């Protein structure tokens, strides 16, 4: 698991301009149903939320690495 | 040893805040699928960002759309 300090270095290296969060305890990953506690393994996923906090799009697995789906959904959301 | 850097390809979308959660597993078995569905309220949380500042998901409510990316193994070659 990466600490906020490790994330800071990573963010600097690649020029991240958005919050890069550390889930050190894996609590959030678990709450989102993406953690197998027995094996401490988690799943990649992307969620798009609208301004009300409602989930409008979910991408799981390796396809979650590709931002195309999230981009398409975001372009339809009210800014 | 599953550690270290790989690229994190994220998008900066106009009017949208992108939040990435980095977390690294230790095992190899198939991970679970989320129980959350489109239309559900996203569970709120507060986590520390790369500047060690707390970021609360609900703080974006009524202000921004959010892309929440769980990037397991984001910093590894795997």
Backbone of each chain as nested JSON, in Angstrom:
{
  "chains": [
    {"id": "A", "residues": [
      {"number": 1, "name": "UNK", "atoms": {"N": [0.848, -1.197, 0.0], "CA": [0.0, 0.0, 0.0], "C": [0.875, 1.236, 0.0]}},
      {"number": 2, "name": "UNK", "atoms": {"N": [0.424, 2.22, -0.695], "CA": [1.198, 3.443, -0.796], "C": [0.682, 4.491, 0.174]}},
      {"number": 3, "name": "UNK", "atoms": {"N": [1.597, 5.159, 0.799], "CA": [1.257, 6.237, 1.712], "C": [1.002, 7.514, 0.908]}},
      {"number": 4, "name": "UNK", "atoms": {"N": [0.427, 8.536, 1.539], "CA": [0.283, 9.822, 0.852], "C": [1.631, 10.359, 0.371]}},
      {"number": 5, "name": "UNK", "atoms": {"N": [2.681, 10.039, 1.078], "CA": [4.005, 10.554, 0.711], "C": [4.528, 9.871, -0.55]}},
      {"number": 6, "name": "UNK", "atoms": {"N": [4.28, 8.579, -0.659], "CA": [4.654, 7.87, -1.882], "C": [3.82, 8.381, -3.05]}},
      {"number": 7, "name": "UNK", "atoms": {"N": [2.555, 8.653, -2.782], "CA": [1.682, 9.189, -3.828], "C": [2.128, 10.587, -4.266]}},
      {"number": 8, "name": "UNK", "atoms": {"N": [2.663, 11.332, -3.325], "CA": [3.13, 12.678, -3.667], "C": [4.26, 12.599, -4.691]}},
      {"number": 9, "name": "UNK", "atoms": {"N": [5.171, 11.686, -4.453], "CA": [6.29, 11.515, -5.381], "C": [5.778, 11.075, -6.756]}},
      {"number": 10, "name": "UNK", "atoms": {"N": [4.854, 10.138, -6.731], "CA": [4.284, 9.64, -7.978], "C": [3.546, 10.758, -8.712]}},
      {"number": 11, "name": "UNK", "atoms": {"N": [2.778, 11.53, -7.961], "CA": [2.015, 12.629, -8.57], "C": [2.946, 13.652, -9.197]}},
      {"number": 12, "name": "UNK", "atoms": {"N": [4.046, 13.907, -8.528], "CA": [5.024, 14.856, -9.073], "C": [5.664, 14.304, -10.336]}},
      {"number": 13, "name": "UNK", "atoms": {"N": [5.949, 13.024, -10.318], "CA": [6.624, 12.395, -11.456], "C": [5.784, 12.477, -12.726]}},
      {"number": 14, "name": "UNK", "atoms": {"N": [4.478, 12.282, -12.585], "CA": [3.644, 12.223, -13.788], "C": [2.742, 13.444, -13.948]}},
      {"number": 15, "name": "UNK", "atoms": {"N": [2.878, 14.407, -13.037], "CA": [2.13, 15.645, -13.186], "C": [0.647, 15.523, -12.916]}},
      {"number": 16, "name": "UNK", "atoms": {"N": [0.293, 14.776, -11.891], "CA": [-1.116, 14.6, -11.539], "C": [-1.713, 15.919, -11.051]}},
      {"number": 17, "name": "UNK", "atoms": {"N": [-2.902, 16.245, -11.533], "CA": [-3.558, 17.478, -11.119], "C": [-4.879, 17.191, -10.412]}},
      {"number": 18, "name": "UNK", "atoms": {"N": [-5.076, 15.984, -9.999], "CA": [-6.304, 15.632, -9.281], "C": [-5.901, 14.919, -7.999]}},
      {"number": 19, "name": "UNK", "atoms": {"N": [-6.808, 14.831, -7.025], "CA": [-6.466, 14.143, -5.78], "C": [-6.106, 12.676, -6.023]}},
      {"number": 20, "name": "UNK", "atoms": {"N": [-4.961, 12.288, -5.523], "CA": [-4.509, 10.897, -5.602], "C": [-4.562, 10.373, -4.17]}},
      {"number": 21, "name": "UNK", "atoms": {"N": [-5.557, 9.556, -3.894], "CA": [-5.864, 9.206, -2.512], "C": [-5.258, 7.874, -2.09]}},
      {"number": 22, "name": "UNK", "atoms": {"N": [-4.91, 7.804, -0.82], "CA": [-4.363, 6.564, -0.259], "C": [-5.421, 5.859, 0.574]}},
      {"number": 23, "name": "UNK", "atoms": {"N": [-5.694, 4.628, 0.212], "CA": [-6.613, 3.813, 1.006], "C": [-5.773, 2.81, 1.786]}},
      {"number": 24, "name": "UNK", "atoms": {"N": [-5.023, 3.335, 2.723], "CA": [-4.058, 2.52, 3.462], "C": [-4.714, 1.367, 4.216]}},
      {"number": 25, "name": "UNK", "atoms": {"N": [-5.888, 1.606, 4.754], "CA": [-6.561, 0.565, 5.548], "C": [-7.458, -0.314, 4.677]}},
      {"number": 26, "name": "UNK", "atoms": {"N": [-7.607, 0.067, 3.414], "CA": [-8.452, -0.649, 2.455], "C": [-9.938, -0.575, 2.804]}},
      {"number": 27, "name": "UNK", "atoms": {"N": [-10.282, 0.277, 3.717], "CA": [-11.671, 0.397, 4.169], "C": [-12.586, 0.828, 3.022]}},
      {"number": 28, "name": "UNK", "atoms": {"N": [-12.137, 1.82, 2.267], "CA": [-12.976, 2.336, 1.182], "C": [-13.092, 1.313, 0.057]}},
      {"number": 29, "name": "UNK", "atoms": {"N": [-11.987, 0.675, -0.254], "CA": [-12.017, -0.363, -1.292], "C": [-13.002, -1.457, -0.903]}},
      {"number": 30, "name": "UNK", "atoms": {"N": [-13.046, -1.771, 0.386], "CA": [-13.99, -2.782, 0.883], "C": [-15.423, -2.273, 0.774]}},
      {"number": 31, "name": "UNK", "atoms": {"N": [-15.642, -1.028, 1.155], "CA": [-16.997, -0.465, 1.103], "C": [-17.548, -0.443, -0.318]}},
      {"number": 32, "name": "UNK", "atoms": {"N": [-16.668, -0.325, -1.265], "CA": [-17.092, -0.307, -2.661], "C": [-17.157, -1.716, -3.247]}},
      {"number": 33, "name": "UNK", "atoms": {"N": [-16.936, -2.718, -2.404], "CA": [-17.091, -4.111, -2.827], "C": [-15.992, -4.583, -3.743]}},
      {"number": 34, "name": "UNK", "atoms": {"N": [-14.828, -3.996, -3.617], "CA": [-13.738, -4.314, -4.552], "C": [-12.591, -5.06, -3.893]}},
      {"number": 35, "name": "UNK", "atoms": {"N": [-12.805, -5.499, -2.645], "CA": [-11.707, -6.129, -1.909], "C": [-12.042, -7.552, -1.498]}},
      {"number": 36, "name": "UNK", "atoms": {"N": [-11.149, -8.473, -1.8], "CA": [-11.212, -9.825, -1.262], "C": [-10.308, -9.836, -0.035]}},
      {"number": 37, "name": "UNK", "atoms": {"N": [-10.944, -9.785, 1.143], "CA": [-10.157, -9.637, 2.369], "C": [-9.256, -10.828, 2.641]}},
      {"number": 38, "name": "UNK", "atoms": {"N": [-9.763, -12.003, 2.33], "CA": [-8.98, -13.206, 2.631], "C": [-7.62, -13.17, 1.947]}},
      {"number": 39, "name": "UNK", "atoms": {"N": [-7.627, -12.687, 0.708], "CA": [-6.378, -12.67, -0.065], "C": [-5.791, -11.268, -0.206]}},
      {"number": 40, "name": "UNK", "atoms": {"N": [-6.468, -10.311, 0.391], "CA": [-6.026, -8.924, 0.265], "C": [-5.79, -8.535, -1.186]}},
      {"number": 41, "name": "UNK", "atoms": {"N": [-6.737, -8.907, -2.014], "CA": [-6.621, -8.556, -3.427], "C": [-7.833, -7.706, -3.799]}},
      {"number": 42, "name": "UNK", "atoms": {"N": [-7.602, -6.725, -4.637], "CA": [-8.674, -5.806, -4.999], "C": [-8.827, -5.729, -6.505]}},
      {"number": 43, "name": "UNK", "atoms": {"N": [-9.939, -5.137, -6.898], "CA": [-10.281, -5.069, -8.312], "C": [-10.201, -3.623, -8.801]}},
      {"number": 44, "name": "UNK", "atoms": {"N": [-9.721, -3.453, -10.003], "CA": [-9.725, -2.12, -10.582], "C": [-11.141, -1.753, -10.978]}},
      {"number": 45, "name": "UNK", "atoms": {"N": [-11.497, -0.522, -10.743], "CA": [-12.837, -0.068, -11.13], "C": [-12.857, 1.443, -11.25]}},
      {"number": 46, "name": "UNK", "atoms": {"N": [-13.724, 1.916, -12.108], "CA": [-13.947, 3.348, -12.254], "C": [-15.435, 3.62, -12.085]}},
      {"number": 47, "name": "UNK", "atoms": {"N": [-15.744, 4.576, -11.235], "CA": [-17.125, 5.005, -11.017], "C": [-17.244, 6.458, -11.469]}},
      {"number": 48, "name": "UNK", "atoms": {"N": [-18.284, 6.748, -12.201], "CA": [-18.583, 8.144, -12.524], "C": [-19.791, 8.55, -11.698]}},
      {"number": 49, "name": "UNK", "atoms": {"N": [-19.65, 9.658, -10.968], "CA": [-20.709, 10.154, -10.1], "C": [-21.203, 11.501, -10.615]}},
      {"number": 50, "name": "UNK", "atoms": {"N": [-22.501, 11.708, -10.529], "CA": [-22.998, 13.03, -10.892], "C": [-22.919, 13.949, -9.677]}},
      {"number": 51, "name": "UNK", "atoms": {"N": [-23.414, 15.15, -9.833], "CA": [-23.267, 16.128, -8.751], "C": [-24.069, 15.792, -7.503]}},
      {"number": 52, "name": "UNK", "atoms": {"N": [-25.028, 14.897, -7.64], "CA": [-25.791, 14.496, -6.449], "C": [-25.081, 13.365, -5.697]}},
      {"number": 53, "name": "UNK", "atoms": {"N": [-23.989, 12.86, -6.25], "CA": [-23.281, 11.751, -5.622], "C": [-23.799, 10.398, -6.055]}},
      {"number": 54, "name": "UNK", "atoms": {"N": [-24.672, 10.426, -7.049], "CA": [-25.243, 9.171, -7.555], "C": [-24.319, 8.571, -8.616]}},
      {"number": 55, "name": "UNK", "atoms": {"N": [-24.202, 7.24, -8.578], "CA": [-23.368, 6.541, -9.553], "C": [-24.091, 6.499, -10.898]}},
      {"number": 56, "name": "UNK", "atoms": {"N": [-23.431, 6.991, -11.939], "CA": [-24.054, 6.996, -13.265], "C": [-23.317, 6.062, -14.234]}},
      {"number": 57, "name": "UNK", "atoms": {"N": [-22.16, 5.56, -13.81], "CA": [-21.407, 4.657, -14.691], "C": [-20.416, 3.852, -13.857]}},
      {"number": 58, "name": "UNK", "atoms": {"N": [-20.294, 2.568, -14.175], "CA": [-19.321, 1.704, -13.49], "C": [-18.546, 0.923, -14.537]}},
      {"number": 59, "name": "UNK", "atoms": {"N": [-17.259, 0.912, -14.396], "CA": [-16.386, 0.12, -15.265], "C": [-15.491, -0.719, -14.347]}},
      {"number": 60, "name": "UNK", "atoms": {"N": [-15.48, -2.031, -14.543], "CA": [-14.676, -2.882, -13.663], "C": [-13.675, -3.7, -14.457]}},
      {"number": 61, "name": "UNK", "atoms": {"N": [-12.669, -4.155, -13.753], "CA": [-11.675, -5.029, -14.373], "C": [-10.699, -4.246, -15.223]}},
      {"number": 62, "name": "UNK", "atoms": {"N": [-10.067, -4.954, -16.139], "CA": [-9.021, -4.318, -16.941], "C": [-9.554, -3.183, -17.806]}},
      {"number": 63, "name": "UNK", "atoms": {"N": [-10.837, -3.268, -18.168], "CA": [-11.385, -2.196, -18.995], "C": [-11.455, -0.883, -18.234]}},
      {"number": 64, "name": "UNK", "atoms": {"N": [-11.397, -0.955, -16.897], "CA": [-11.444, 0.264, -16.098], "C": [-10.199, 1.117, -16.3]}},
      {"number": 65, "name": "UNK", "atoms": {"N": [-9.155, 0.517, -16.833], "CA": [-7.925, 1.263, -17.1], "C": [-8.131, 2.233, -18.255]}},
      {"number": 66, "name": "UNK", "atoms": {"N": [-9.0, 1.843, -19.172], "CA": [-9.27, 2.678, -20.345], "C": [-10.294, 3.758, -19.966]}},
      {"number": 67, "name": "UNK", "atoms": {"N": [-9.925, 5.016, -20.046], "CA": [-10.832, 6.085, -19.612], "C": [-11.907, 6.45, -20.626]}},
      {"number": 68, "name": "UNK", "atoms": {"N": [-11.942, 5.768, -21.768], "CA": [-12.869, 6.16, -22.835], "C": [-14.325, 6.168, -22.368]}},
      {"number": 69, "name": "UNK", "atoms": {"N": [-14.741, 5.11, -21.674], "CA": [-16.129, 5.017, -21.22], "C": [-16.468, 6.136, -20.256]}},
      {"number": 70, "name": "UNK", "atoms": {"N": [-15.569, 6.398, -19.308], "CA": [-15.81, 7.459, -18.332], "C": [-15.869, 8.817, -19.03]}},
      {"number": 71, "name": "UNK", "atoms": {"N": [-15.014, 9.003, -20.029], "CA": [-15.0, 10.276, -20.76], "C": [-16.334, 10.506, -21.469]}},
      {"number": 72, "name": "UNK", "atoms": {"N": [-16.846, 9.435, -22.075], "CA": [-18.109, 9.568, -22.802], "C": [-19.245, 9.956, -21.854]}},
      {"number": 73, "name": "UNK", "atoms": {"N": [-19.272, 9.301, -20.702], "CA": [-20.321, 9.605, -19.726], "C": [-20.178, 11.038, -19.223]}},
      {"number": 74, "name": "UNK", "atoms": {"N": [-18.951, 11.417, -18.921], "CA": [-18.717, 12.774, -18.395], "C": [-19.154, 13.839, -19.387]}},
      {"number": 75, "name": "UNK", "atoms": {"N": [-18.962, 13.558, -20.653], "CA": [-19.32, 14.556, -21.661], "C": [-20.83, 14.77, -21.709]}},
      {"number": 76, "name": "UNK", "atoms": {"N": [-21.586, 13.781, -21.199], "CA": [-23.048, 13.906, -21.204], "C": [-23.577, 14.543, -19.919]}},
      {"number": 77, "name": "UNK", "atoms": {"N": [-22.745, 14.59, -18.893], "CA": [-23.205, 15.137, -17.623], "C": [-23.21, 16.654, -17.663]}},
      {"number": 78, "name": "UNK", "atoms": {"N": [-24.139, 17.208, -16.899], "CA": [-24.213, 18.659, -16.788], "C": [-23.008, 19.155, -15.999]}},
      {"number": 79, "name": "UNK", "atoms": {"N": [-22.353, 20.158, -16.521], "CA": [-21.161, 20.68, -15.827], "C": [-21.566, 21.623, -14.704]}}
    ]},
    {"id": "B", "residues": [
      {"number": 1, "name": "UNK", "atoms": {"N": [6.972, -9.63, -5.794], "CA": [6.787, -8.397, -5.048], "C": [6.08, -7.391, -5.946]}},
      {"number": 2, "name": "UNK", "atoms": {"N": [4.873, -7.068, -5.531], "CA": [4.096, -6.19, -6.394], "C": [4.211, -4.759, -5.889]}},
      {"number": 3, "name": "UNK", "atoms": {"N": [5.162, -4.056, -6.342], "CA": [5.391, -2.693, -5.875], "C": [5.871, -1.81, -7.014]}},
      {"number": 4, "name": "UNK", "atoms": {"N": [5.807, -0.545, -6.804], "CA": [6.387, 0.507, -7.619], "C": [5.584, 0.993, -8.791]}},
      {"number": 5, "name": "UNK", "atoms": {"N": [6.263, 1.727, -9.599], "CA": [5.558, 2.608, -10.51], "C": [5.124, 2.02, -11.836]}},
      {"number": 6, "name": "UNK", "atoms": {"N": [3.986, 2.428, -12.24], "CA": [3.572, 2.24, -13.611], "C": [2.783, 3.49, -13.963]}},
      {"number": 7, "name": "UNK", "atoms": {"N": [2.344, 3.601, -15.146], "CA": [1.66, 4.837, -15.505], "C": [0.234, 4.859, -14.995]}},
      {"number": 8, "name": "UNK", "atoms": {"N": [-0.209, 6.007, -14.66], "CA": [-1.575, 6.217, -14.237], "C": [-2.206, 7.148, -15.256]}},
      {"number": 9, "name": "UNK", "atoms": {"N": [-2.934, 6.55, -16.152], "CA": [-3.526, 7.371, -17.2], "C": [-4.884, 7.864, -16.751]}},
      {"number": 10, "name": "UNK", "atoms": {"N": [-4.993, 9.087, -16.517], "CA": [-6.22, 9.706, -16.035], "C": [-6.56, 10.888, -16.912]}},
      {"number": 11, "name": "UNK", "atoms": {"N": [-7.77, 11.272, -16.825], "CA": [-8.205, 12.347, -17.67], "C": [-8.64, 13.534, -16.845]}},
      {"number": 12, "name": "UNK", "atoms": {"N": [-8.332, 14.661, -17.305], "CA": [-8.805, 15.866, -16.655], "C": [-9.934, 16.4, -17.5]}},
      {"number": 13, "name": "UNK", "atoms": {"N": [-11.127, 16.276, -17.012], "CA": [-12.294, 16.647, -17.781], "C": [-12.853, 17.97, -17.282]}},
      {"number": 14, "name": "UNK", "atoms": {"N": [-13.221, 18.79, -18.207], "CA": [-13.752, 20.092, -17.836], "C": [-14.977, 19.919, -16.959]}},
      {"number": 15, "name": "UNK", "atoms": {"N": [-14.976, 20.582, -15.836], "CA": [-16.119, 20.518, -14.941], "C": [-16.205, 19.229, -14.162]}},
      {"number": 16, "name": "UNK", "atoms": {"N": [-15.197, 18.429, -14.258], "CA": [-15.214, 17.131, -13.593], "C": [-13.972, 16.976, -12.735]}},
      {"number": 17, "name": "UNK", "atoms": {"N": [-14.161, 16.46, -11.553], "CA": [-13.01, 16.18, -10.706], "C": [-12.693, 14.694, -10.779]}},
      {"number": 18, "name": "UNK", "atoms": {"N": [-11.444, 14.393, -10.999], "CA": [-11.01, 13.005, -11.053], "C": [-10.33, 12.669, -9.741]}},
      {"number": 19, "name": "UNK", "atoms": {"N": [-10.778, 11.613, -9.122], "CA": [-10.206, 11.18, -7.853], "C": [-9.691, 9.763, -8.033]}},
      {"number": 20, "name": "UNK", "atoms": {"N": [-8.459, 9.535, -7.758], "CA": [-7.904, 8.201, -7.906], "C": [-7.526, 7.648, -6.542]}},
      {"number": 21, "name": "UNK", "atoms": {"N": [-7.942, 6.443, -6.292], "CA": [-7.613, 5.776, -5.039], "C": [-6.571, 4.716, -5.344]}},
      {"number": 22, "name": "UNK", "atoms": {"N": [-5.413, 4.872, -4.772], "CA": [-4.328, 3.924, -5.025], "C": [-4.239, 2.935, -3.885]}},
      {"number": 23, "name": "UNK", "atoms": {"N": [-4.172, 1.672, -4.247], "CA": [-4.148, 0.643, -3.224], "C": [-3.517, -0.591, -3.819]}},
      {"number": 24, "name": "UNK", "atoms": {"N": [-2.685, -1.248, -3.072], "CA": [-1.972, -2.391, -3.626], "C": [-2.292, -3.677, -2.878]}},
      {"number": 25, "name": "UNK", "atoms": {"N": [-2.683, -4.708, -3.586], "CA": [-2.955, -5.994, -2.954], "C": [-1.686, -6.826, -2.814]}},
      {"number": 26, "name": "UNK", "atoms": {"N": [-1.788, -7.856, -2.003], "CA": [-0.638, -8.729, -1.8], "C": [-0.83, -10.083, -2.472]}},
      {"number": 27, "name": "UNK", "atoms": {"N": [-2.06, -10.429, -2.806], "CA": [-2.321, -11.755, -3.348], "C": [-2.639, -11.751, -4.818]}},
      {"number": 28, "name": "UNK", "atoms": {"N": [-2.951, -12.906, -5.357], "CA": [-3.183, -13.052, -6.781], "C": [-4.597, -13.497, -7.171]}},
      {"number": 29, "name": "UNK", "atoms": {"N": [-5.418, -14.041, -6.266], "CA": [-6.699, -14.607, -6.682], "C": [-7.613, -13.564, -7.308]}},
      {"number": 30, "name": "UNK", "atoms": {"N": [-8.649, -14.06, -7.974], "CA": [-9.595, -13.167, -8.634], "C": [-10.276, -12.275, -7.604]}},
      {"number": 31, "name": "UNK", "atoms": {"N": [-10.295, -11.0, -7.844], "CA": [-10.929, -10.082, -6.911], "C": [-12.442, -10.079, -7.076]}},
      {"number": 32, "name": "UNK", "atoms": {"N": [-13.147, -9.577, -6.096], "CA": [-14.614, -9.571, -6.16], "C": [-15.128, -8.466, -7.071]}},
      {"number": 33, "name": "UNK", "atoms": {"N": [-16.406, -8.562, -7.38], "CA": [-17.062, -7.54, -8.18], "C": [-17.879, -6.652, -7.245]}},
      {"number": 34, "name": "UNK", "atoms": {"N": [-17.987, -5.405, -7.582], "CA": [-18.704, -4.477, -6.687], "C": [-20.19, -4.817, -6.597]}},
      {"number": 35, "name": "UNK", "atoms": {"N": [-20.743, -4.582, -5.434], "CA": [-22.179, -4.77, -5.217], "C": [-22.941, -3.511, -5.614]}},
      {"number": 36, "name": "UNK", "atoms": {"N": [-22.22, -2.427, -5.837], "CA": [-22.873, -1.155, -6.167], "C": [-23.397, -1.179, -7.594]}},
      {"number": 37, "name": "UNK", "atoms": {"N": [-24.471, -0.439, -7.797], "CA": [-25.093, -0.398, -9.116], "C": [-25.317, 1.047, -9.548]}},
      {"number": 38, "name": "UNK", "atoms": {"N": [-25.457, 1.197, -10.851], "CA": [-25.807, 2.517, -11.374], "C": [-27.12, 2.961, -10.725]}},
      {"number": 39, "name": "UNK", "atoms": {"N": [-27.133, 4.178, -10.234], "CA": [-28.312, 4.701, -9.54], "C": [-28.135, 4.732, -8.037]}},
      {"number": 40, "name": "UNK", "atoms": {"N": [-27.189, 3.926, -7.529], "CA": [-26.903, 3.934, -6.089], "C": [-26.162, 5.217, -5.713]}},
      {"number": 41, "name": "UNK", "atoms": {"N": [-26.319, 5.599, -4.455], "CA": [-25.507, 6.697, -3.929], "C": [-24.111, 6.15, -3.644]}},
      {"number": 42, "name": "UNK", "atoms": {"N": [-23.097, 6.85, -4.08], "CA": [-21.723, 6.404, -3.829], "C": [-21.424, 6.536, -2.336]}},
      {"number": 43, "name": "UNK", "atoms": {"N": [-20.924, 5.487, -1.703], "CA": [-20.58, 5.588, -0.271], "C": [-19.577, 6.716, -0.03]}},
      {"number": 44, "name": "UNK", "atoms": {"N": [-19.869, 7.498, 0.981], "CA": [-18.987, 8.629, 1.281], "C": [-17.727, 8.125, 1.984]}},
      {"number": 45, "name": "UNK", "atoms": {"N": [-16.666, 8.88, 1.848], "CA": [-15.406, 8.535, 2.518], "C": [-14.542, 9.773, 2.625]}},
      {"number": 46, "name": "UNK", "atoms": {"N": [-13.547, 9.665, 3.462], "CA": [-12.521, 10.695, 3.558], "C": [-11.172, 10.004, 3.559]}},
      {"number": 47, "name": "UNK", "atoms": {"N": [-10.331, 10.371, 2.611], "CA": [-8.988, 9.8, 2.515], "C": [-7.983, 10.932, 2.318]}},
      {"number": 48, "name": "UNK", "atoms": {"N": [-6.733, 10.642, 2.586], "CA": [-5.702, 11.669, 2.43], "C": [-5.132, 11.645, 1.007]}},
      {"number": 49, "name": "UNK", "atoms": {"N": [-4.923, 12.837, 0.473], "CA": [-4.381, 12.94, -0.88], "C": [-2.859, 12.956, -0.863]}},
      {"number": 50, "name": "UNK", "atoms": {"N": [-2.28, 13.228, -2.03], "CA": [-0.821, 13.197, -2.152], "C": [-0.124, 14.307, -1.359]}},
      {"number": 51, "name": "UNK", "atoms": {"N": [-0.91, 15.286, -0.91], "CA": [-0.351, 16.352, -0.066], "C": [-0.7, 16.136, 1.408]}},
      {"number": 52, "name": "UNK", "atoms": {"N": [-1.148, 14.927, 1.699], "CA": [-1.535, 14.516, 3.056], "C": [-2.716, 15.322, 3.59]}},
      {"number": 53, "name": "UNK", "atoms": {"N": [-3.517, 15.845, 2.685], "CA": [-4.704, 16.594, 3.076], "C": [-5.941, 15.696, 2.94]}},
      {"number": 54, "name": "UNK", "atoms": {"N": [-6.861, 15.784, 3.879], "CA": [-8.068, 14.95, 3.778], "C": [-8.963, 15.404, 2.621]}},
      {"number": 55, "name": "UNK", "atoms": {"N": [-9.465, 14.445, 1.89], "CA": [-10.396, 14.715, 0.798], "C": [-11.659, 13.915, 1.078]}},
      {"number": 56, "name": "UNK", "atoms": {"N": [-12.773, 14.624, 1.182], "CA": [-14.039, 13.961, 1.475], "C": [-14.889, 13.959, 0.214]}},
      {"number": 57, "name": "UNK", "atoms": {"N": [-15.371, 12.783, -0.145], "CA": [-16.14, 12.67, -1.385], "C": [-17.348, 13.599, -1.385]}},
      {"number": 58, "name": "UNK", "atoms": {"N": [-18.051, 13.662, -0.263], "CA": [-19.287, 14.469, -0.213], "C": [-19.016, 15.966, -0.361]}},
      {"number": 59, "name": "UNK", "atoms": {"N": [-17.772, 16.38, -0.197], "CA": [-17.457, 17.802, -0.396], "C": [-17.645, 18.229, -1.85]}},
      {"number": 60, "name": "UNK", "atoms": {"N": [-17.659, 17.259, -2.765], "CA": [-17.85, 17.59, -4.183], "C": [-19.331, 17.664, -4.559]}},
      {"number": 61, "name": "UNK", "atoms": {"N": [-20.179, 17.208, -3.634], "CA": [-21.613, 17.138, -3.924], "C": [-22.178, 18.532, -4.23]}},
      {"number": 62, "name": "UNK", "atoms": {"N": [-22.985, 18.589, -5.247], "CA": [-23.614, 19.84, -5.715], "C": [-22.606, 20.793, -6.347]}},
      {"number": 63, "name": "UNK", "atoms": {"N": [-21.364, 20.356, -6.463], "CA": [-20.339, 21.223, -7.062], "C": [-19.745, 20.619, -8.32]}},
      {"number": 64, "name": "UNK", "atoms": {"N": [-19.393, 19.346, -8.255], "CA": [-18.663, 18.715, -9.363], "C": [-19.171, 17.296, -9.62]}},
      {"number": 65, "name": "UNK", "atoms": {"N": [-19.093, 16.907, -10.866], "CA": [-19.184, 15.484, -11.168], "C": [-17.831, 14.885, -10.804]}},
      {"number": 66, "name": "UNK", "atoms": {"N": [-17.824, 13.619, -10.467], "CA": [-16.578, 12.999, -9.991], "C": [-16.307, 11.694, -10.732]}},
      {"number": 67, "name": "UNK", "atoms": {"N": [-15.067, 11.513, -11.155], "CA": [-14.616, 10.21, -11.628], "C": [-13.776, 9.615, -10.511]}},
      {"number": 68, "name": "UNK", "atoms": {"N": [-14.232, 8.483, -10.001], "CA": [-13.554, 7.817, -8.89], "C": [-12.9, 6.547, -9.431]}},
      {"number": 69, "name": "UNK", "atoms": {"N": [-11.587, 6.565, -9.501], "CA": [-10.866, 5.447, -10.107], "C": [-10.097, 4.675, -9.039]}},
      {"number": 70, "name": "UNK", "atoms": {"N": [-10.435, 3.413, -8.864], "CA": [-9.69, 2.538, -7.954], "C": [-8.585, 1.898, -8.784]}},
      {"number": 71, "name": "UNK", "atoms": {"N": [-7.375, 2.365, -8.55], "CA": [-6.251, 1.916, -9.359], "C": [-5.363, 0.954, -8.583]}},
      {"number": 72, "name": "UNK", "atoms": {"N": [-5.875, -0.243, -8.431], "CA": [-5.086, -1.28, -7.775], "C": [-3.838, -1.544, -8.622]}},
      {"number": 73, "name": "UNK", "atoms": {"N": [-2.724, -1.672, -7.97], "CA": [-1.45, -1.897, -8.663], "C": [-1.076, -0.731, -9.564]}},
      {"number": 74, "name": "UNK", "atoms": {"N": [-1.565, 0.448, -9.218], "CA": [-1.275, 1.616, -10.045], "C": [0.217, 1.882, -10.115]}},
      {"number": 75, "name": "UNK", "atoms": {"N": [0.915, 1.515, -9.073], "CA": [2.328, 1.883, -9.01], "C": [3.234, 0.668, -9.171]}},
      {"number": 76, "name": "UNK", "atoms": {"N": [2.757, -0.279, -9.918], "CA": [3.556, -1.477, -10.147], "C": [3.637, -1.739, -11.641]}},
      {"number": 77, "name": "UNK", "atoms": {"N": [4.408, -2.716, -11.979], "CA": [4.489, -3.107, -13.371], "C": [3.423, -4.125, -13.723]}},
      {"number": 78, "name": "UNK", "atoms": {"N": [2.596, -4.535, -12.721], "CA": [1.598, -5.569, -12.931], "C": [0.257, -5.061, -13.329]}}
    ]}
  ]
}
